[in-house]
Amino acid sequence: MRLIPTCIPRAKSTLAAILQIAAVLFVIGIAAHAARAQQAGPQPAPQAANPQGLEILLTPYLWTPWITTSIDPHRSDLHGQTDTIDAGQVLRHLTWVPFMGSAEFRSGPYGVLVDYVHSPLKAGVNTRDIAFGGATTGFTMNEGTALFLYRPFADPTQQLDLGLGVRVWGFSGDVTLNQERLPSFTATKGDSWADPILALRYRHALGDGFSATFYGDVGGFGAGASIDWQAIATVDYAPTPSTDIHLGFRALNFDYSAEKAKFNVHLYGPILAATFHLGPY
């Protein structure tokens, strides 16, 4: 049965590659900004980095990841299993509309960020039609992150946020065996846990409505998962003062030891998002 897959590069090498991509994006963006500044002369000053009052930022997004999984049984006589589902397969296996979005509430240098992903999936299983006439598996992933943010540094061109919070994972699945020689049977299994998270976010304005943002967090530390990390790099464009469009790459990974096996799950792929600014009130 294959519900989710495995990433051939390990977490450290993948994170290093993402950081390299983010660095290249920043270098290109800053170089383009410097070239435009020399050609166009002084630019008008942007709005204040920390507006007074309550500001609400709503960000729905579309993330189409590859999902890779490595399963290593705790028993030494059993071999591990790895697999990968590409973004197209993930979309075909959806059983309902997924939800992906975040909300941020800011007041001066302080903020609260909430992000949530809900993905219901389904796949068929070959039972060789001996005792059962095929099978269907259902699998639902819920991931939510809540962060308290503090902005120690901000000026009209750049912002730095530090975050402390928690990421909650929830997995539920069921296997339905269709009747053949034996009656139909359904088994349900799930697991959930929470990981403490430390986060950092940096945004640099490039001029002409463009900016670049890098976000990274790391957690787990054995409280839930042994390691839990995320990295996002985007190029941003503001068509209006109250709207931002983001295009980039997101990677999310955890190593978690369940009762009978250790799981390494890695989600990585392009992300398209739009942020709508409400307020300040």
KOLLOSE-31223 format. One record per residue: x, y, z of N, C-alpha, C in turn. Coordinates in steps of 0.001 Angstrom, whole numbers, plus 500000, padded with zeros to 6 digits. Atoms other than C-alpha are relative to their C-alpha. Last residue first. Layout:
XYZXYZXYZ...
This chain:
501226499548499333492296549535512567500349500779501241500143500176498542495286549109510259498719500608500548499597499085498945493597547741508306501144500889499539501161499322499446493167544706506075500452500882501165499760499210498793496032543527503888498709500705500402500904498852499990495335540745501361500140500706501343500244499442498678498178538306500666499138501253499887500412498596500049498168536172497509499694500448501425500829499467498917499974532848497147499646501451499725500552498751500517501624530548494602499013500516501031501113499417499261503869527739495907499614501325499360500269498574500209506224525424494040498767500460500770500509499630501310507226522040495525499705501485499907499211498936500607508429520076498531499453500303498616500871499376500979506825517724501047500741501196499418499485498774500600509147515373502985499023500466498932500946499503501007508144512599505353500468501365499535499435498747500494510690510549507324499113500450498852500440499409501253508840507905509332500790501274499725499594498607500083510242505589512022499656500527498615499088499604501071508417502335512675500348501475500139499342501132500637506375500252515128501012500389498931499881501191499153505041502671517734500835498907499356501277500512499527505759505856515783500249498712500785499988501414499625509115507612515451498651499618500583500847500335498854508861510929513575500038498495500246499611501361499631511293512649511208499242499656501278499896500450498609509711515764509672500516498570500059499431501313499743509932517858506504499898499647501478500437500311498640508350520877504804500376498555500294499630501355499595509709522531501646499639499818501467500197500332498586508260525584499898500391498552500238499811501431499734509269527244496618499871499771501503498733500531499496508357530604495130499966498516500232499666501189500782505701532958493801501341499478500478498757500698499662504024535566496006500159498764499099499976501295500688501404538187495043501365499366500264498693500521500397500835541080497479499806498644499320499926501356500552497663543156497871501440499654499638500639500947499087496727546237499947500082498549499539499474499899498637499092548815498396499426498967500962500680498910499310498192547510494905500573500095501415500704499232501036500054545341492363499220501172500564501164499304499448502499544326495130499319500800498902500349498810500777504960541715493816498722500594500569501295499397499735506800539059495825499788501223499111499901498665500585509632536629495029498597500589500042500922499466500993509441533691497389500488501330499453499371498865500675511636531377499486499065500478498902500781499397501082510067529004502028500797501180499446499323498889500665511865526606504395499136500471498839500681499450501171510373524187506955500840501140499432499523498733500534511726521953509680499250500401498743501142499470500748510693519191512088500450501354499461499664498764500700513306516991513768498801500380499137498599499766499651512949514202516378500514501254499313499054500515500982509200514546516039501421500237500497500927500772500819507116515068519144500803499269498954501263499844499276509163516538522006498876499267499297500359501176499229512317515061520442498718500122500789499039500181498911513739518419519332499640498823500905500052501414499633510659518961517169500806499753501245500596500384498715511651522316515792500001498503500183499500501308499607513110524295512898499429499684501375500221500376498606511803527286510997500554498604500247499505501313499592512679529188507839499638499731501442500515500455498705511154532079505895500599498629500296499544501329499604512805534025503058499455499700501387500239500440498626511078536909501327500582498616500200499643501411499842511988538896498212499864499638501471499230500299498795510459542209497131500312498510499997499460501343499800508953543820494038500742499903501335501024500919499524506669546883493854500486498599500265501012500183501045509051548914491672498928498990500406500409498854500797511801548476494278499005499637498931499123499896501168513649545444495649499668501201499129500638499308501119512217545427499179501000500198498869499210498885500522513831542840501474499281500587498795500551499470501250511901540432503687500802501227499596499307498799500455513328538177506400499415500423498656500503499528501302511480535558508435500682501322499645499393498747500439512874533450511290499417500351498631500151499545501381511246530626513246500709501324499763499314498716500045511680528432516337500043500460498547499400499464501220509099525632516633500682501341500291499614498597499802507847523330519414500803500478498792498577499684499941506389520128517919500208501474500329499694498570500092502905518660518441501494500208500186499016499532499036501637515098517853500234501494499770499849498552499954498973513120516007501041500347501059499036499568499005498335509534514919500075501517499942499531498632500106495745507601512947501014500318501081498820499760499184494324504178512188500440501443499810499666498576499891491041502893510802501175500175500947499111499724498865490279499363509574500390501477499968499389498677499974487335498498507341500827500161501268499378499672498720486204494965506390500661501364499888499312498707500022483929493584503680500498500360501397500829498786499968483018489916504075500852501261500023500222499550498625485414487143502985499176501284499981500275501211499228485365485243499696499737500321501473499754501030501015484983488538497818499657498674500665500440501382499830483855491612499799500340499141498779501291500302500633485888494792499468499686498513500061499839501202500822488657495598501947498634499598499470501240500751500172488389499194503259500248498850499034499909500975501085491627500696504596498703499214499971500812501208499899491479503822506752500208499145498763500140500810501199493750506745507478499107498804500238501015501027499808494261509603509892499835499244498690500171500920501118497269511864510244498908499003500360501021501014499793497521514929512494499829499170498743500223500926501103500519517224512856498891499023500382500775501199499666500680520246515146499771499195498733500594500603501197503355522924514808499343498688500399500227501439500017504125525124517821499434499598498645501346500549500019505389528612518524499977498491499964500011501129499066508290531040518690498591499452500035501227500650499585509047533551515944500229498837500945499646501207499268511642536141514993498723499389500564500896500507498969510809538713512321500581498744500616499578501270499423513232540809510239499043499629501120500630500378498739512101543582507918500534498646500437499835501372499546513700545427505010499397499799501390499651500958501045513358548495502774500108498555500479500861499969501188511521551160504829500317498954498942499851498671500579513214550045508066499191499991498706500798499646501175512537547136510404500386501398499555499364499078500938514446545271513114499069500239498826498962499192499359513391543472516291500614501042499082499208499368501055510069542277514799501058500899500633499467498722499537508503539824517255500933500545498927498934499345500740506263536962516172500421501297500685499922498641499493504136534483518152501229500649499376498764499335499582503641531444515957499698501365500617500350498748499335500874528903515280501272500606500580498910499317499314501395526098512763499473501294500601500268498631499590498799523582511572501165500575500782498793499374499440499160520392509595499673501439500324500270498669499473496281518025508793501286500529500635498925499323499295496830515000506560499524501379500433500189498566499800494011512676505546501162500556500810498919499450499193494383509198504046499809501509500092500196498566499824491778506905502555501036500538500958499407499358498826492573503469501218499674501487499995499873498556500147490456501367498909500567500571501283500074499188498792490633497598498524500173501464499649499404498678500080490275494848495972499807500775501287500075499516501379487906491909495859500525501408499849500795498793500151488955490288499121500073500478498553500989499974498917490159486774499980499072501195499874500009501330499396491977486046496736498956499942501109501345500591500067491280489075494542499953498569500531499911501220500809495027489842494154498686499229499946500057501111499042494606492433496958500091498643499309500169501294500641495709495441494822500040498891501047499018500992499571495172498739496661499688498679499316500404501395500072493406501870495389501137499068500390499281500819500983494169505408496527499460498580500034500520501367500131492467508284498397500809499275498931499536500789501143493652511658499719499363498621500001500605501343500001492262514397502020500352499246498718499911500731501263494676517358502452499383498615500144500855501192499878494169520049505135499971499314498643500128500788501229496896522708505527499155498766500305500694501287499913496847525454508195499907499361498615499982500630501327498970528520509013499386498609500111500622501324499988498480530873511991499966499489498573500162500630501308500727533907512582499422498599500173500377501404499837500542536195515630499706499452498604500941500644500892502302539545515590499715498571500408500456501309499538504280542113517539498975499415499028498986501037500252506408544984516204499545498593500356498636499532499808503427547359515854500997498895499710500155498729499313500199545396516063501392500502500343498847499215499594500009542490513650499566501269500719500554498842499301497554539625513050501168500786500586499059499352499098498630537041510473499342501258500573500475498695499554496376534555508710501021500553500992499442499480498760497404531514506689499371501352500298500067498568499770495959529295503982500623500391501324498657499505499732495692525897502384499907501496500214499942498622499513492461523902502290501449500339500305499092499736498880492039520798500158499898501457500433499215498789500222488895520223498052500923500223501196500787498815499737487783516620498466500904501207499797501401500410499889488928513115497581499080501180500280500799499226499057492358514161496281498556499509499999500431500810498867494202511307494552499194500785501036500951501031500460494436513020491151499453499183501159501245499354500415495999516150492725498959498971499571500676499489498808498614514071494578498662500620499630500651501122499324499440512168491405499261500457501246501151500414500797500123515412489553499245498845500630501100499064499781502342516724492359498757499609499216499776498666500540504574513660492332498737500846500153501177499627500784504214510743494725500240501398499474500217498586500316507470509237495983498743500154499163500864499775501155508261505938497713499837501494499794500004498607500430510561504389500303499139500143498754500737499751501240510208501209502333500068501482499670500703498733500144512531499883505032499339500124498639499328498976500789513437496220505407499137501259499920500835499427501052512259493921508206500757501127499306500177500995501056514453491603510310499121500505498863498795500132500826515816494479512426499831499006498858499498501383499999512359495352513774501165499861499032499116500168498851511957499110514338500568498583500071500549500758498861510566499430510837501018499878501128499002500939499490512067502204508646499424499260501207500513500725498841509524504099506515501026498948500395499153501134499692510814506755504125499478499369501286500009500606498673508311509146502608500977498844500078499098501134499947508172511595499707500080499478501433500007500541498638505383513969498806500871498757500006499665501401500020505863516183495721499996499534501468498733500645499646504170519418496456500126498579499470500103501289500697501519521552494745501291499221500234498709500688499884500997524532497066499835498617499392500023501291500696498158526927496266501408499441500039498925500372500918497748529817498687499742498631499380500278501307500598495251531823500694501112499647499023499216500550501108496967534623502640499494498616499608500600501289500364495016536948504963500680499488498738499524500461501302496965539793506600499461498588499760500308501406500253495269541662509446500447499660498589500012500335501420496656544966510785499784498499499862500069501422500349495845546291514269499912499833498492501311500608500097496971549819515072500087498537499600500688500081498723500233551593514320498589499446499794501117499080499829502102550745511120499329499805501350500826500448498876505449548934511555498851500977500221499834501443499857507383549192508258499120499430501097499304500378498772506047552645507440500035498493500165500733499765498774504951553075503831500816499535501199501171500825499775507487553163501021499327500354501317499920500833498794509803556123500291498737499181500161500800499495498891509695557364496699500047499037501174501349500554499995512620556125494572499221500620501157500644500256498710515800558091493884498567499512499839499807498991498983517385557705490436499230499668501257501213499213499762515888555621487633500189501087501036500620499492501217519012554128486061498887501002500307499039499174500716521189553698489159499368500646498779499792498781499226518219552504491247500971500941499282501131499096500232517237550029488521500203501332500726499925499523501381520696548445488594498880500980499694498914499025500098520708548259492396500101500578498588500416498783499307517280546576492429501081501088499889500958499321500889518355544048489822499541501320500608499253499463501135521412543181491924499086500757499040499281498817499528519256542852495048500810500634498869500931498911499729516844540519493254500707501270500429500538499502501270519538538333491742499107501210500232498910499331500719521372538023495079499495500590498687499702498732499358518157537286496969501079500775499240501117499083500214517012534619494527500290501371500590499928499557501392520474532999494556498885500994499699498905499043500102520440532871498371500119500549498583500433498738499397516997531249498372501085501065499866500959499398500920518180528589495918499544501357500529499247499499501143521239527903498098499082500690499003499330498779499566519049527650501208500817500607498859501015498947499916516838525170499392500631501324500412500356499597501361519853523051498384498981501135500015498879499241500561521165523010501967499680500492498593500027498676499397517731521973503268501122500864499451501133499272500568517646519087500791499942501409500552499635499596501354521163517933501751498881500792499345498938499006499963520288517994505452500360500479498607500465498691499552516904516289505067501096501049499926500352499921498593518162513371503006499693501438500386499074499211499205518126513214499212499511500125501415498696500648500064516029510245498015501064500855500681499051499130500663512763511708499280501357499333499990498705499737499364510252509148500141500922500802499151498742500428500563506470508762499403501280500354500723499098498869500073502838508858500677501396499474499753500801498803499803499863506488500359500842501263499842499190498789500094501462503387498985499072501207500098500847498818500000500000500000500000500881501231500000
